[in-house]
Amino acid sequence: MAYTTGSEVALEIATPLTAGDIDTNIIPEAEAAINAYVGRDFYVHTATENFGGDGGYEIVLSKYPLIAIVSFTIGTVPVNSADYLVRGNVITLISGRFHRGRLNVEVTYTYGYAIVPLSVSRACRLLSINYIIESQRENYEKAVDDDLAEVSYDGYSKPPTLVIQKDSTGDEAVDRLLEPYRLRLVGAI
């Protein structure tokens, strides 16, 4: 599922591009810039993690936000969903402990975003609009340089050149919308 649609973008800007052109050529670039800035994507994924039982009550899954536990076993024994609690990406056993063992705990789960957050969808529309404006500006400048009396635009002959930076999307308003979703490295030097 895309972060936004060409139809939604086309409602906000007058452009010779069709919604299909925007879906195919513009939105993937905007999504890539967003993913690079926040350090993740906004799709649903499945992961399997193995842990060594340490006799404790909790394990911490590495991926988040957690959507659902698909399977959970200690050794070869499935753990009933009534026997554990999930808070964030932490699983806490209600009854029992994680038996000591090497990689004897296996959890398969889905994580990510079943629905793209509204602020991310808005950020994608804003970046798409920026890319369309830049593309149209490039075409206009080329037409002027070629001494053409009118600007001709053939749909989308040359995609705009995008510089994807991890410290910014190139648009402060978009950066503010995405800030809550940025991954932070804890303890990084």
TORKOL-4160 file (C-alpha; in steps of 0.2 Angstrom, whole numbers, padded with zeros to 4 digits, m for minus):
189
<pt num="1" X="0000" Y="0000" Z="0000"/>
<pt num="2" X="0007" Y="0017" Z="m0005"/>
<pt num="3" X="0009" Y="0031" Z="0007"/>
<pt num="4" X="m0003" Y="0041" Z="m0004"/>
<pt num="5" X="m0010" Y="0041" Z="m0021"/>
<pt num="6" X="m0008" Y="0050" Z="m0037"/>
<pt num="7" X="m0027" Y="0055" Z="m0036"/>
<pt num="8" X="m0024" Y="0063" Z="m0019"/>
<pt num="9" X="m0009" Y="0073" Z="m0025"/>
<pt num="10" X="m0017" Y="0078" Z="m0041"/>
<pt num="11" X="m0031" Y="0086" Z="m0030"/>
<pt num="12" X="m0019" Y="0098" Z="m0023"/>
<pt num="13" X="m0009" Y="0104" Z="m0038"/>
<pt num="14" X="m0013" Y="0108" Z="m0056"/>
<pt num="15" X="m0002" Y="0097" Z="m0066"/>
<pt num="16" X="m0002" Y="0090" Z="m0084"/>
<pt num="17" X="0003" Y="0073" Z="m0076"/>
<pt num="18" X="m0010" Y="0060" Z="m0074"/>
<pt num="19" X="m0013" Y="0051" Z="m0057"/>
<pt num="20" X="m0005" Y="0036" Z="m0065"/>
<pt num="21" X="0010" Y="0046" Z="m0069"/>
<pt num="22" X="0011" Y="0052" Z="m0051"/>
<pt num="23" X="0009" Y="0035" Z="m0044"/>
<pt num="24" X="0022" Y="0027" Z="m0055"/>
<pt num="25" X="0035" Y="0041" Z="m0056"/>
<pt num="26" X="0033" Y="0053" Z="m0041"/>
<pt num="27" X="0027" Y="0044" Z="m0026"/>
<pt num="28" X="0040" Y="0030" Z="m0026"/>
<pt num="29" X="0053" Y="0044" Z="m0025"/>
<pt num="30" X="0044" Y="0053" Z="m0011"/>
<pt num="31" X="0042" Y="0037" Z="m0001"/>
<pt num="32" X="0061" Y="0033" Z="m0003"/>
<pt num="33" X="0065" Y="0050" Z="0004"/>
<pt num="34" X="0054" Y="0048" Z="0018"/>
<pt num="35" X="0061" Y="0030" Z="0022"/>
<pt num="36" X="0078" Y="0037" Z="0021"/>
<pt num="37" X="0074" Y="0051" Z="0033"/>
<pt num="38" X="0065" Y="0041" Z="0046"/>
<pt num="39" X="0076" Y="0025" Z="0045"/>
<pt num="40" X="0061" Y="0013" Z="0042"/>
<pt num="41" X="0046" Y="0011" Z="0030"/>
<pt num="42" X="0028" Y="0011" Z="0034"/>
<pt num="43" X="0023" Y="m0006" Z="0028"/>
<pt num="44" X="0019" Y="m0023" Z="0037"/>
<pt num="45" X="0033" Y="m0035" Z="0039"/>
<pt num="46" X="0035" Y="m0052" Z="0047"/>
<pt num="47" X="0050" Y="m0057" Z="0058"/>
<pt num="48" X="0056" Y="m0072" Z="0067"/>
<pt num="49" X="0068" Y="m0070" Z="0082"/>
<pt num="50" X="0077" Y="m0083" Z="0092"/>
<pt num="51" X="0082" Y="m0079" Z="0110"/>
<pt num="52" X="0092" Y="m0089" Z="0123"/>
<pt num="53" X="0081" Y="m0092" Z="0138"/>
<pt num="54" X="0090" Y="m0084" Z="0153"/>
<pt num="55" X="0077" Y="m0090" Z="0167"/>
<pt num="56" X="0069" Y="m0072" Z="0167"/>
<pt num="57" X="0052" Y="m0066" Z="0163"/>
<pt num="58" X="0054" Y="m0054" Z="0148"/>
<pt num="59" X="0061" Y="m0053" Z="0131"/>
<pt num="60" X="0062" Y="m0038" Z="0120"/>
<pt num="61" X="0058" Y="m0039" Z="0101"/>
<pt num="62" X="0070" Y="m0029" Z="0090"/>
<pt num="63" X="0057" Y="m0023" Z="0078"/>
<pt num="64" X="0042" Y="m0012" Z="0081"/>
<pt num="65" X="0028" Y="m0006" Z="0082"/>
<pt num="66" X="0022" Y="m0024" Z="0085"/>
<pt num="67" X="0006" Y="m0028" Z="0077"/>
<pt num="68" X="0003" Y="m0047" Z="0082"/>
<pt num="69" X="0012" Y="m0062" Z="0088"/>
<pt num="70" X="0010" Y="m0076" Z="0075"/>
<pt num="71" X="0019" Y="m0090" Z="0085"/>
<pt num="72" X="0028" Y="m0091" Z="0101"/>
<pt num="73" X="0037" Y="m0106" Z="0107"/>
<pt num="74" X="0049" Y="m0111" Z="0121"/>
<pt num="75" X="0059" Y="m0126" Z="0116"/>
<pt num="76" X="0046" Y="m0136" Z="0106"/>
<pt num="77" X="0031" Y="m0131" Z="0117"/>
<pt num="78" X="0019" Y="m0117" Z="0110"/>
<pt num="79" X="0015" Y="m0103" Z="0122"/>
<pt num="80" X="m0003" Y="m0100" Z="0124"/>
<pt num="81" X="m0008" Y="m0081" Z="0122"/>
<pt num="82" X="m0016" Y="m0081" Z="0139"/>
<pt num="83" X="0001" Y="m0085" Z="0147"/>
<pt num="84" X="0010" Y="m0069" Z="0142"/>
<pt num="85" X="0007" Y="m0050" Z="0140"/>
<pt num="86" X="0014" Y="m0039" Z="0127"/>
<pt num="87" X="0018" Y="m0020" Z="0130"/>
<pt num="88" X="0026" Y="m0011" Z="0116"/>
<pt num="89" X="0039" Y="m0023" Z="0110"/>
<pt num="90" X="0041" Y="m0032" Z="0126"/>
<pt num="91" X="0034" Y="m0049" Z="0130"/>
<pt num="92" X="0032" Y="m0054" Z="0148"/>
<pt num="93" X="0027" Y="m0071" Z="0154"/>
<pt num="94" X="0013" Y="m0072" Z="0166"/>
<pt num="95" X="0016" Y="m0090" Z="0171"/>
<pt num="96" X="0033" Y="m0098" Z="0171"/>
<pt num="97" X="0050" Y="m0092" Z="0165"/>
<pt num="98" X="0060" Y="m0093" Z="0150"/>
<pt num="99" X="0069" Y="m0109" Z="0153"/>
<pt num="100" X="0088" Y="m0108" Z="0151"/>
<pt num="101" X="0094" Y="m0113" Z="0134"/>
<pt num="102" X="0103" Y="m0108" Z="0119"/>
<pt num="103" X="0091" Y="m0100" Z="0106"/>
<pt num="104" X="0077" Y="m0110" Z="0114"/>
<pt num="105" X="0064" Y="m0096" Z="0113"/>
<pt num="106" X="0057" Y="m0092" Z="0095"/>
<pt num="107" X="0044" Y="m0078" Z="0092"/>
<pt num="108" X="0037" Y="m0075" Z="0075"/>
<pt num="109" X="0027" Y="m0058" Z="0073"/>
<pt num="110" X="0021" Y="m0045" Z="0062"/>
<pt num="111" X="0027" Y="m0027" Z="0064"/>
<pt num="112" X="0025" Y="m0010" Z="0056"/>
<pt num="113" X="0010" Y="m0001" Z="0050"/>
<pt num="114" X="m0006" Y="m0009" Z="0045"/>
<pt num="115" X="m0012" Y="0009" Z="0040"/>
<pt num="116" X="0000" Y="0023" Z="0035"/>
<pt num="117" X="m0001" Y="0037" Z="0048"/>
<pt num="118" X="m0010" Y="0052" Z="0042"/>
<pt num="119" X="0006" Y="0063" Z="0045"/>
<pt num="120" X="0016" Y="0052" Z="0034"/>
<pt num="121" X="0003" Y="0052" Z="0020"/>
<pt num="122" X="0003" Y="0071" Z="0021"/>
<pt num="123" X="0022" Y="0072" Z="0021"/>
<pt num="124" X="0022" Y="0060" Z="0005"/>
<pt num="125" X="0009" Y="0072" Z="m0004"/>
<pt num="126" X="0019" Y="0087" Z="0001"/>
<pt num="127" X="0035" Y="0080" Z="m0006"/>
<pt num="128" X="0027" Y="0073" Z="m0022"/>
<pt num="129" X="0020" Y="0091" Z="m0025"/>
<pt num="130" X="0038" Y="0098" Z="m0022"/>
<pt num="131" X="0045" Y="0086" Z="m0035"/>
<pt num="132" X="0031" Y="0090" Z="m0048"/>
<pt num="133" X="0034" Y="0108" Z="m0046"/>
<pt num="134" X="0053" Y="0106" Z="m0048"/>
<pt num="135" X="0050" Y="0095" Z="m0063"/>
<pt num="136" X="0039" Y="0108" Z="m0071"/>
<pt num="137" X="0052" Y="0122" Z="m0067"/>
<pt num="138" X="0065" Y="0111" Z="m0075"/>
<pt num="139" X="0054" Y="0109" Z="m0091"/>
<pt num="140" X="0050" Y="0128" Z="m0091"/>
<pt num="141" X="0068" Y="0133" Z="m0090"/>
<pt num="142" X="0073" Y="0121" Z="m0104"/>
<pt num="143" X="0059" Y="0128" Z="m0115"/>
<pt num="144" X="0065" Y="0146" Z="m0111"/>
<pt num="145" X="0083" Y="0141" Z="m0115"/>
<pt num="146" X="0078" Y="0134" Z="m0131"/>
<pt num="147" X="0069" Y="0150" Z="m0136"/>
<pt num="148" X="0052" Y="0141" Z="m0137"/>
<pt num="149" X="0037" Y="0152" Z="m0137"/>
<pt num="150" X="0026" Y="0140" Z="m0127"/>
<pt num="151" X="0031" Y="0126" Z="m0115"/>
<pt num="152" X="0028" Y="0108" Z="m0121"/>
<pt num="153" X="0026" Y="0095" Z="m0108"/>
<pt num="154" X="0026" Y="0077" Z="m0113"/>
<pt num="155" X="0019" Y="0069" Z="m0097"/>
<pt num="156" X="0035" Y="0064" Z="m0088"/>
<pt num="157" X="0050" Y="0062" Z="m0099"/>
<pt num="158" X="0063" Y="0066" Z="m0086"/>
<pt num="159" X="0061" Y="0062" Z="m0068"/>
<pt num="160" X="0067" Y="0076" Z="m0056"/>
<pt num="161" X="0084" Y="0073" Z="m0048"/>
<pt num="162" X="0082" Y="0069" Z="m0030"/>
<pt num="163" X="0095" Y="0070" Z="m0017"/>
<pt num="164" X="0090" Y="0059" Z="m0002"/>
<pt num="165" X="0098" Y="0065" Z="0014"/>
<pt num="166" X="0096" Y="0056" Z="0031"/>
<pt num="167" X="0096" Y="0072" Z="0040"/>
<pt num="168" X="0082" Y="0081" Z="0030"/>
<pt num="169" X="0070" Y="0078" Z="0017"/>
<pt num="170" X="0073" Y="0095" Z="0010"/>
<pt num="171" X="0057" Y="0102" Z="0016"/>
<pt num="172" X="0056" Y="0108" Z="0034"/>
<pt num="173" X="0037" Y="0106" Z="0035"/>
<pt num="174" X="0039" Y="0088" Z="0030"/>
<pt num="175" X="0053" Y="0085" Z="0042"/>
<pt num="176" X="0042" Y="0091" Z="0056"/>
<pt num="177" X="0028" Y="0079" Z="0051"/>
<pt num="178" X="0040" Y="0064" Z="0051"/>
<pt num="179" X="0050" Y="0068" Z="0066"/>
<pt num="180" X="0040" Y="0057" Z="0078"/>
<pt num="181" X="0044" Y="0042" Z="0067"/>
<pt num="182" X="0063" Y="0044" Z="0066"/>
<pt num="183" X="0073" Y="0030" Z="0073"/>
<pt num="184" X="0086" Y="0035" Z="0086"/>
<pt num="185" X="0101" Y="0026" Z="0090"/>
<pt num="186" X="0103" Y="0024" Z="0109"/>
<pt num="187" X="0120" Y="0025" Z="0115"/>
<pt num="188" X="0128" Y="0030" Z="0098"/>
<pt num="189" X="0144" Y="0040" Z="0098"/>
